[in-house]
C-alpha cells in the first residue's frame, strides 16, 4: 500500500527586517494623528512624509533581501490605510475641517473611504494590472497633498478656519481621484540601478535644490501636479482617439 505524501509544514514566523520598516511607517501615521490632536500640525505633516519614506523602503528591502511574503503584503496595506488614509483625513479635520460641521467630517470620511477602496482595488488587481500605471491616484500621493497643504498653513501661521472650504475641496477631491479611473505613471519601470545620462543626474540635483528652497510649497506643487496629470493625460488621449476616429471615418 502506497504511503500518503507527508503534508508540507507551513513556515512559521515572519520576516523581521521589512516588517520593521512597515511598523515604523504605521507608527508615523499613528503619531501624525496624535500630533494633530495636540495642535502640532507641522509635526503631523512631517510624520506623514516620514511614513511615505518608510513605506518606500520596506518594499525595496523585501525585494533586495528576497523576503517578500503574503503576510508582509497584507501588513503593508493595513499600514498604508492608517498612514495614508486615516492620518491625513484626521490631520486635515483637526486643522481646518472641524469648523464646517457635517461638511467637514464628510470630506474627511470621503478621503478615508476612498483610500480604503483604492487599496482594496490595488490588491485585487496587483497580478493583472499594467505595472507602468496606477488606476487612480496612489494613496501616498493623495496624502502628500493634504500633508504639504497643512504644513504650509502651519508654517505660515494660516488659521485652518480661514481656508476651511478650500481644505474640504482639496481633501474630498484627492479622495475622489484615488477611486477614479484616471491612469497615473507608476515610475516602477524606472531603473535606478543602471546607467543614466549625465544630464538626468544634473536634473535630479536641481530638483532637490528647488525643493529645499521652500519644502512644503514645493512638495505641494509636485504632489498637485502629479494628481492633475491623470485627468489631463486622459483628456489628451481622448482627444487623440476622437481625432483618429474622425480621420478614419469616410
N, C-alpha and C positions, 0 to 999 in steps of 0.2 A: 504494500500500500504506500503510495507516494506521500511524503511528508508535506504538510501545508507550509507555504512560504512564511518565514518569520516577518511579521509586520515591522516596518521601519519605525523607529522611535522618532518622535518629533523633537527637534533640538530645543533644549531648554535655555532659558535666559535670553538676553537681548544684547545687541552690540552697544557698548558703552559710549565710545567716542562720538559718533554722530548724534546720538540722543542727548549727550551733554549740551551740545550746541542748540538742539531743539528745545531743551529745557530752559536754557538761558534766554532764548527768544520768547518763550512762554512767560518767563519771569519778567522780561522787559515790557511785554504787553500788560501784564498784571500791575507792574509798577506804574505804568502810564496812567492807568485808571486811578490808582491811589494818589498819585501826584495831582491829578486833575481835581479830585475831591478836596484837596487841601489848597487849591488855588495856585499851584505851581505849574502853570501851563507850559512854560518853556521846557522844564524838565520832562513833562509828559510828552511833548513833541519829540524831544531828543530820544526818549525811551522807545518811541515807535520806530524812529530811524535806526536805533541800535538793534531792534528786533529784525528789521529788514536785513541789516548786515549779517546778523547771526543766522537768519533763515537762508541766506545765500551760501553761507559757509557750510552748513550741515550737509546739504546735498552734495557739494563738491567733496567734502571729507568722506562721505559714504562711498562715492564713486572711486575716489583715489585709493581708499583702503579696502574696496570691494566688500563693504559691509552693508549693502542695501538689503532691506527686508520689508515684508508686508507690514510688520509692526511699526517700523520707522516711518513708512509712508503714511499710515493712519495717524500716528502720533504727530507727524509734521502738519497734517491737515487740521488737527484739533488745535495745535499751537497757532497756526495761521488764523484760525477762526477767532481766537482770543486777541492776538496781536494786531490783526488787520481787519477784523470785523467788529468785535465788541469795543476794543480800546479806542479806536478813532471816533466811533459814534458817541461814546460816553465823554471823551475829551471835548468834542465839539458841543455836546449838550451842556456840560458844566461851564464852558467858556461863553457860549453865545445863545444856544437854543433854548435854554431853560425858561427864559422870559417870554417865549412865544406860546407857552401852554401846550395844548394838544398838537399844534402845528410843529412845535419843536421836537417833542418826543416822537411824533410820526416821522419826521425827517430822519431822526437818528435811527428809528426802527427800520426804515426803508434801507438804510445803508447796511445795518447788521443783517437783515434778512437777505439782502442781495448778495452779501459776502458769503453767507451760508449756501445759497443756491449756486453761486459761482463755483465754490469749491466742490460741491456735490457733482455739478456738471463736469468739471475738470476731471475728477476722479473716475467718473464712469466713461469718459472718452479718452483717457490718457493713452490707451493702447491703439486707438484707431485714428486719433486726430493728427493733422499735419503739424509736425513739431516746429515748423518755421513760424507758425502763427498761433496766437491765442484767440479763442472765441469769447469776445467780451473783454473788458478792461481787467487786467490782473489785480487781485485784491491788494498786493503791496503797493502798486502804483496808485490805486484809489486812496489807500491810507496815507501815502506821501502827500497827496493834495491837501487832505484835511490837516495833517500834522504840520506841514510847512505853512499853511494859512494861519493856524493857531500860533505858530512860532513867530510869524511876522507881527501879529496883533500883540502878543505878549512882549516882544522886543521893542516895539514902538509905543507901547503903553496905550494901545487902542482898546477901549472897553468893548467886550463882546456884544453888549446890548446895542451898541450903535451900528453894528453890522449884522444883526441877528438874521434879518431876512436874506441877506446875501449868503450868510453861512448856511442857512437852511436850503437855499437853492443849490449851492455847491455840494452840500452833503447828500441831498437826495439825488442830484444829477450824477454824482460819482457812483452812487449806488445803482442807478438805472443803467449806467454804462457797463457795469460789471455783468449784468444779466442780458445785455444786448447781444445781437448777432454780428456786431461790427468786428472786423478782424484786425488784430494788432500784431506787429512784428514781435516775435519772442526773443530774438537775438541768440537762440540756442545753437544756431549753426555757426556762430562766430567762434573762430579758432584762436584762442588767446595763447596757445602754446606754440603755434607755428610762427613762421617769419611774416612780418607785416611791412608795408612800405614805410620808409623813414618819415614821410610827411604825416602818416597816421599817428605815429608816436608824438610828433610835434603838436598835432591837433588835440590829442588826449591831454598833453601837458597844458596847452592853452585852455582846454575845458576845465581842468582843475583850478587854474588860476582865476578864471571867470567866476566859478562857483564860490571861491573863497573871498571874492570881493564883498559879497553880502549873502552868505549861505542860505538863509531862509527864503529870500526872494528868488534867488537863482534856482533853488530846488523846487519852489512853487511853479516857476515858469517852465522848468523842464518837465515836471510831472503833468502840468496842464497841457503843454504842447503834445506830449505823448497821448494824453487822454483824448485830445481833439483829432489826433492823427487817424484814429479808427474811422470816425464818421466822414472825415474829409477824403480819405483814401477810398472808402466805399462809394461815396458820391462820384468821385472821378472815374472809378471803374464802371459805374452805372452809365455815366455819360459816354464812355468809350464803347460800351456794349451797345447802347442805343444808336450811336453814330455808325458803328459797324453794321448793325441790323438795317439801318436806313440805306446804306450803300449797297447792301445785298438785295434789297427789295427792288424789283424792276419797276 
